[in-house]
Amino acid sequence: MSAVTDGVDWQMRAACRGPQSVVFFPPAVAEAREERSERERRAKAICAQCTVTDECLEYALRIREPHGIWGGLNEQERRRLF
């Protein structure tokens, strides 16, 4: 494994891979609160069916990912874990 891929092989098994991945990150333009809530709800539903949620969350916390849904948690929810 290279330094770039070290420890992220779980991503190949993630349920968020593919076209549905767009719901995990905010759009380039502002979204209404209701739109954000619905987008996050859809992303979290995908996470709930994923087999690598723990690895995903651990990775996001380790790199302090500032955006998106990772391991079933949004930015604010992850910040509470620090």
Helices and strands as residue ranges (DSSP letters): G 9-13, G 19-24, H 33-48, H 53-63, H 75-79
